[in-house]
Amino acid sequence: MYRINVTLENAMKSRGIETQKELLAIVKEKTGESLRAATVSDIYQNKSTNLINRKYLEIIATALEIKSLDELIKLESSELSASNEKQ
């Protein structure tokens, strides 16, 4: 079984964005959209157990100029995820 792993932290770091607050400002500036800080936090921390709202990912991808979802979402084997969580 595979698990969806959102890698927003890596996408932000590769663009020199260090905080979620900074990301929220960039999202607002580049897209005109306002995301809730709690929403970004859940995505950033990969906490969302429900499907992540596609619109939120589109907004973030637009703001960060992400051209490939490989930069934002990875599929991991659940065995690999379980072993990483134990460490």
Backbone as CSV, one residue per row, in Angstrom:
resi,resn,N_x,N_y,N_z,CA_x,CA_y,CA_z,C_x,C_y,C_z
1,MET,0.848,-1.179,0.000,0.000,0.000,0.000,0.893,1.242,0.000
2,TYR,0.480,2.240,-0.750,1.234,3.490,-0.814,0.548,4.572,0.005
3,ARG,1.345,5.506,0.446,0.863,6.637,1.234,1.272,7.914,0.518
4,ILE,0.371,8.886,0.464,0.692,10.180,-0.142,1.447,11.016,0.891
5,ASN,2.597,11.508,0.489,3.427,12.343,1.347,3.571,13.713,0.687
6,VAL,3.059,14.739,1.332,3.165,16.094,0.800,4.500,16.673,1.258
7,THR,5.256,17.188,0.309,6.610,17.679,0.600,6.694,19.201,0.437
8,LEU,5.721,19.892,0.997,5.679,21.350,0.901,6.925,21.986,1.515
9,GLU,7.390,21.440,2.618,8.582,21.996,3.273,9.762,22.041,2.302
10,ASN,9.989,20.953,1.570,11.104,20.904,0.611,10.905,21.916,-0.513
11,ALA,9.676,22.022,-1.011,9.387,22.972,-2.088,9.627,24.406,-1.624
12,MET,9.262,24.691,-0.385,9.491,26.034,0.151,10.983,26.312,0.312
13,LYS,11.698,25.366,0.924,13.137,25.567,1.169,13.907,25.769,-0.126
14,SER,13.543,25.029,-1.166,14.264,25.156,-2.441,14.043,26.527,-3.082
15,ARG,13.050,27.257,-2.585,12.753,28.595,-3.095,13.128,29.685,-2.092
16,GLY,13.800,29.288,-1.018,14.249,30.259,-0.021,13.150,30.757,0.900
17,ILE,12.033,30.036,0.952,10.926,30.417,1.823,11.085,29.637,3.123
18,GLU,11.242,30.355,4.224,11.579,29.694,5.483,10.404,29.482,6.424
19,THR,9.356,30.270,6.281,8.245,30.138,7.224,6.914,29.992,6.493
20,GLN,5.959,29.414,7.201,4.619,29.286,6.650,3.976,30.663,6.500
21,LYS,4.294,31.560,7.393,3.772,32.927,7.313,4.249,33.600,6.021
22,GLU,5.501,33.381,5.699,6.062,33.927,4.455,5.343,33.322,3.251
23,LEU,5.074,32.015,3.309,4.342,31.353,2.223,2.953,31.966,2.061
24,LEU,2.262,32.188,3.173,0.920,32.791,3.103,0.961,34.154,2.414
25,ALA,1.982,34.944,2.705,2.126,36.261,2.079,2.373,36.125,0.578
26,ILE,3.192,35.160,0.191,3.492,34.936,-1.229,2.238,34.448,-1.958
27,VAL,1.498,33.547,-1.329,0.248,33.062,-1.922,-0.687,34.237,-2.178
28,LYS,-0.854,35.098,-1.192,-1.743,36.260,-1.323,-1.260,37.197,-2.428
29,GLU,0.039,37.453,-2.456,0.620,38.373,-3.436,0.492,37.839,-4.863
30,LYS,0.794,36.562,-5.050,0.853,36.008,-6.407,-0.481,35.501,-6.942
31,THR,-1.405,35.134,-6.035,-2.665,34.556,-6.511,-3.889,35.368,-6.111
32,GLY,-3.725,36.245,-5.127,-4.865,36.991,-4.621,-5.743,36.164,-3.688
33,GLU,-5.353,34.936,-3.431,-6.119,34.028,-2.570,-5.601,34.107,-1.140
34,SER,-6.499,33.873,-0.195,-6.126,33.805,1.214,-6.385,32.393,1.712
35,LEU,-5.337,31.735,2.165,-5.484,30.420,2.780,-5.398,30.586,4.288
36,ARG,-6.116,29.765,5.012,-6.037,29.787,6.466,-4.660,29.282,6.897
37,ALA,-4.100,29.895,7.912,-2.803,29.457,8.431,-2.870,27.996,8.874
38,ALA,-3.987,27.594,9.465,-4.145,26.203,9.918,-4.136,25.225,8.744
39,THR,-4.697,25.641,7.618,-4.711,24.787,6.424,-3.293,24.569,5.924
40,VAL,-2.536,25.656,5.816,-1.152,25.550,5.357,-0.337,24.725,6.342
41,SER,-0.555,24.922,7.612,0.161,24.159,8.631,-0.103,22.666,8.491
42,ASP,-1.356,22.285,8.303,-1.693,20.864,8.132,-1.026,20.278,6.898
43,ILE,-1.031,21.035,5.805,-0.387,20.555,4.572,1.120,20.450,4.786
44,TYR,1.713,21.484,5.373,3.157,21.540,5.623,3.616,20.378,6.503
45,GLN,2.844,20.098,7.549,3.214,19.042,8.486,2.737,17.668,8.040
46,ASN,2.126,17.625,6.859,1.644,16.369,6.287,0.665,15.680,7.243
47,LYS,-0.160,16.486,7.928,-1.070,15.966,8.943,-2.441,15.590,8.403
48,SER,-2.792,16.118,7.251,-4.143,15.911,6.757,-4.416,14.436,6.505
49,THR,-5.407,13.904,7.201,-5.775,12.505,6.998,-6.849,12.394,5.928
50,ASN,-7.544,13.483,5.663,-8.521,13.509,4.580,-7.808,13.876,3.287
51,LEU,-8.504,13.731,2.201,-7.929,14.184,0.942,-7.664,15.678,1.041
52,ILE,-6.516,16.100,0.566,-6.183,17.515,0.588,-6.952,18.191,-0.533
53,ASN,-7.529,19.310,-0.232,-8.312,20.044,-1.203,-7.441,20.398,-2.415
54,ARG,-7.885,19.951,-3.565,-7.142,20.177,-4.811,-6.917,21.663,-5.063
55,LYS,-7.905,22.473,-4.741,-7.778,23.920,-4.945,-6.624,24.486,-4.124
56,TYR,-6.442,24.020,-2.892,-5.339,24.503,-2.068,-3.998,24.165,-2.705
57,LEU,-3.875,22.945,-3.209,-2.619,22.551,-3.866,-2.387,23.386,-5.122
58,GLU,-3.445,23.653,-5.869,-3.316,24.488,-7.069,-2.861,25.897,-6.712
59,ILE,-3.420,26.454,-5.651,-3.049,27.804,-5.214,-1.580,27.831,-4.797
60,ILE,-1.169,26.872,-3.990,0.226,26.819,-3.531,1.172,26.586,-4.704
61,ALA,0.821,25.667,-5.602,1.665,25.390,-6.773,1.808,26.636,-7.643
62,THR,0.727,27.381,-7.804,0.781,28.615,-8.592,1.699,29.627,-7.933
63,ALA,1.534,29.818,-6.632,2.345,30.808,-5.909,3.825,30.455,-5.935
64,LEU,4.142,29.156,-5.848,5.546,28.720,-5.834,6.082,28.419,-7.224
65,GLU,5.220,28.603,-8.233,5.594,28.333,-9.625,6.087,26.902,-9.802
66,ILE,5.366,25.971,-9.194,5.692,24.551,-9.297,5.140,24.025,-10.615
67,LYS,5.999,23.418,-11.400,5.605,22.922,-12.718,5.263,21.436,-12.708
68,SER,5.706,20.721,-11.685,5.469,19.282,-11.608,5.049,18.911,-10.190
69,LEU,3.995,18.128,-10.073,3.538,17.721,-8.743,4.561,16.854,-8.017
70,ASP,5.547,16.324,-8.740,6.621,15.563,-8.086,7.340,16.414,-7.049
71,GLU,7.299,17.728,-7.245,7.942,18.639,-6.304,7.145,18.801,-5.018
72,LEU,5.865,18.464,-5.073,4.964,18.732,-3.958,4.378,17.475,-3.328
73,ILE,4.270,16.408,-4.110,3.643,15.176,-3.615,4.500,13.980,-4.008
74,LYS,4.729,13.106,-3.051,5.465,11.857,-3.292,4.595,10.700,-2.826
75,LEU,4.742,9.555,-3.467,4.105,8.331,-3.008,5.166,7.496,-2.316
76,GLU,4.867,7.051,-1.106,5.806,6.224,-0.352,5.136,4.925,0.020
77,SER,5.917,3.877,0.045,5.429,2.592,0.512,5.049,2.739,1.978
78,SER,3.930,2.159,2.379,3.507,2.274,3.779,4.512,1.616,4.721
79,GLU,5.239,0.600,4.261,6.273,-0.014,5.094,7.387,0.979,5.367
80,LEU,7.778,1.748,4.346,8.811,2.773,4.500,8.325,3.865,5.449
81,SER,7.080,4.299,5.290,6.526,5.326,6.165,6.494,4.853,7.604
82,ALA,6.109,3.604,7.824,6.024,3.068,9.183,7.400,3.011,9.830
83,SER,8.423,2.633,9.080,9.765,2.559,9.653,10.319,3.952,9.938
84,ASN,9.991,4.945,9.108,10.434,6.313,9.344,9.774,6.916,10.575
85,GLU,8.495,6.552,10.824,7.795,7.081,11.977,8.353,6.521,13.275
86,LYS,8.930,5.314,13.246,9.499,4.712,14.447,10.798,5.363,14.846
87,GLN,11.498,5.997,13.894,12.819,6.589,14.162,12.721,7.892,14.882
